[in-house]
Amino acid sequence: MNLHLTNKSVLITGSTSGIGFATAKLFINEGASVIINGRSQKNIDKAIGLILDEFPDANISGVVADFLDKNSISNLIDSIKQVDILINNVGIYKSQSFQETTDTDWTDMLEVNVMSGVRLSRAFLPQMIEKNWGRILFISSECAALVPEDLIAYSTTKAALLSLSRGLAQTTRGTNVTVNAVLPGSTLSEGAENFLQEQSEKTNLSKKEVTDNFFKNVRTSSLLERFISTEELANTIVYLASPLSAATNGAAIKVDGGSIPGII
Ligand SMILES: NC(=O)c1ccc[n+]([C@@H]2O[C@H](COP(=O)([O-])OP(=O)(O)OC[C@H]3O[C@@H](n4cnc5c(N)ncnc54)[C@H](OP(=O)(O)O)[C@@H]3O)[C@@H](O)[C@H]2O)c1
């Protein structure tokens, strides 16, 4: 399938690893020009190096910005002239009880998970409307609907993205710009790999046993009963960012392995 992404310019936040990195690779494979982001030049250089090893002609660059730092975000916006496709992917979480979650934890998660997308959409949506083409995607989470008790603050930010995404979509009426949200389920990013490794060492169980226990005892609603790969997430994200997805606007698309119950 030709996704018609050649020469489209893409900005993906939090993309030196995980879902963002897999998405960057897939966009490059489709001929798009990609700007990746992370908090350090070192990680950006490493990620760009990995992409160039696989795609020597890739049109790839990187911009350092920490979404906890407003100045850093302003610098990022000033340094990028224009984007056709904005993937609001960056997200942080802390597994802890509601009582343990401090004001700082709440504001940090709100800044990185929600305000990053608010600020970038405010900067780039008007030019998409002006150009009469563009895509904005918000990477939410199954947690927006499942709301695990140890992730109440994180889940709240991910639910907020659904309203933000739907609201912005409504401002695109009559244009070829779309705004959608994607709800990933438990995905095998580097963070999840490290978690499995740590649990395996702590419990003397194999990584496979730890994974099986996770789906048996924690993410019990998953129909897939395995972690989703970052590439499986990237497939949906890149499709939704392509001209082929023109009729999908204001939607919340689940890529959750069936973990969110319900028929829509
Ligand atoms: N993995 C899952 O199971 C899962 C499930 C549902 C939803 N999601 C959502 O999917 C998105 C991607 O998840 P992931 O697991 O792939 O993420 P991840 O592996 O935790 O993300 C790491 C990336 O985020 C960047 N990053 C972290 N804090 C940042 C900050 N303050 N400013 C800028 N960049 C920052 C890191 O850059 P550097 O380290 O290079 O600075 C790196 O590129 C997130 O929004 C997450 O909430 C993930």
PDBQT file of the ligand as one rigid body, heavy atoms in Angstrom, charges set to zero:
ROOT
HETATM    1  N1  LIG A 301       4.766   1.466  26.402  1.00  0.00    +0.000 N 
HETATM    2  C1  LIG A 301       3.508   1.267  26.773  1.00  0.00    +0.000 C 
HETATM    3  O1  LIG A 301       3.135   0.184  27.264  1.00  0.00    +0.000 OA
HETATM    4  C2  LIG A 301       2.469   2.340  26.535  1.00  0.00    +0.000 A 
HETATM    5  C3  LIG A 301       1.123   2.009  26.727  1.00  0.00    +0.000 A 
HETATM    6  C4  LIG A 301       0.164   2.987  26.525  1.00  0.00    +0.000 A 
HETATM    7  C5  LIG A 301       0.532   4.266  26.135  1.00  0.00    +0.000 A 
HETATM    8  N2  LIG A 301       1.857   4.563  25.976  1.00  0.00    +0.000 N 
HETATM    9  C6  LIG A 301       2.195   5.930  25.593  1.00  0.00    +0.000 C 
HETATM   10  O2  LIG A 301       2.908   5.923  24.381  1.00  0.00    +0.000 OA
HETATM   11  C7  LIG A 301       3.863   6.990  24.341  1.00  0.00    +0.000 C 
HETATM   12  C8  LIG A 301       5.244   6.397  24.073  1.00  0.00    +0.000 C 
HETATM   13  O3  LIG A 301       5.498   5.424  25.053  1.00  0.00    +0.000 OA
HETATM   14  P1  LIG A 301       6.871   4.603  25.132  1.00  0.00    +0.000 P 
HETATM   15  O4  LIG A 301       6.657   3.492  26.087  1.00  0.00    +0.000 OA
HETATM   16  O5  LIG A 301       7.388   4.341  23.776  1.00  0.00    +0.000 OA
HETATM   17  O6  LIG A 301       7.735   5.712  25.834  1.00  0.00    +0.000 OA
HETATM   18  P2  LIG A 301       9.146   5.623  26.514  1.00  0.00    +0.000 P 
HETATM   19  O7  LIG A 301       9.903   4.471  25.980  1.00  0.00    +0.000 OA
HETATM   20  O8  LIG A 301       8.968   5.755  27.974  1.00  0.00    +0.000 OA
HETATM   21  O9  LIG A 301       9.653   7.029  25.940  1.00  0.00    +0.000 OA
HETATM   22  C9  LIG A 301      10.907   7.330  25.897  1.00  0.00    +0.000 C 
HETATM   23  C10 LIG A 301      11.055   8.546  24.992  1.00  0.00    +0.000 C 
HETATM   24  O10 LIG A 301      10.474   9.698  25.610  1.00  0.00    +0.000 OA
HETATM   25  C11 LIG A 301      11.469  10.711  25.673  1.00  0.00    +0.000 C 
HETATM   26  N3  LIG A 301      11.199  11.567  26.833  1.00  0.00    +0.000 N 
HETATM   27  C12 LIG A 301      10.937  11.206  28.103  1.00  0.00    +0.000 A 
HETATM   28  N4  LIG A 301      10.718  12.300  28.878  1.00  0.00    +0.000 NA
HETATM   29  C13 LIG A 301      10.834  13.370  28.053  1.00  0.00    +0.000 A 
HETATM   30  C14 LIG A 301      10.723  14.782  28.232  1.00  0.00    +0.000 A 
HETATM   31  N5  LIG A 301      10.476  15.311  29.434  1.00  0.00    +0.000 N 
HETATM   32  N6  LIG A 301      10.907  15.589  27.173  1.00  0.00    +0.000 NA
HETATM   33  C15 LIG A 301      11.185  15.074  25.947  1.00  0.00    +0.000 A 
HETATM   34  N7  LIG A 301      11.311  13.761  25.705  1.00  0.00    +0.000 NA
HETATM   35  C16 LIG A 301      11.140  12.914  26.751  1.00  0.00    +0.000 A 
HETATM   36  C17 LIG A 301      12.768   9.929  25.771  1.00  0.00    +0.000 C 
HETATM   37  O11 LIG A 301      13.828  10.730  25.344  1.00  0.00    +0.000 OA
HETATM   38  P3  LIG A 301      15.295  10.764  26.042  1.00  0.00    +0.000 P 
HETATM   39  O12 LIG A 301      15.338   9.664  27.077  1.00  0.00    +0.000 OA
HETATM   40  O13 LIG A 301      16.215  10.542  24.905  1.00  0.00    +0.000 OA
HETATM   41  O14 LIG A 301      15.369  12.105  26.625  1.00  0.00    +0.000 OA
HETATM   42  C18 LIG A 301      12.486   8.826  24.764  1.00  0.00    +0.000 C 
HETATM   43  O15 LIG A 301      12.633   9.303  23.451  1.00  0.00    +0.000 OA
HETATM   44  C19 LIG A 301       3.757   7.666  25.705  1.00  0.00    +0.000 C 
HETATM   45  O16 LIG A 301       2.908   8.784  25.608  1.00  0.00    +0.000 OA
HETATM   46  C20 LIG A 301       3.119   6.618  26.595  1.00  0.00    +0.000 C 
HETATM   47  O17 LIG A 301       2.381   7.180  27.660  1.00  0.00    +0.000 OA
HETATM   48  C21 LIG A 301       2.827   3.636  26.155  1.00  0.00    +0.000 A 
ENDROOT
TORSDOF 0
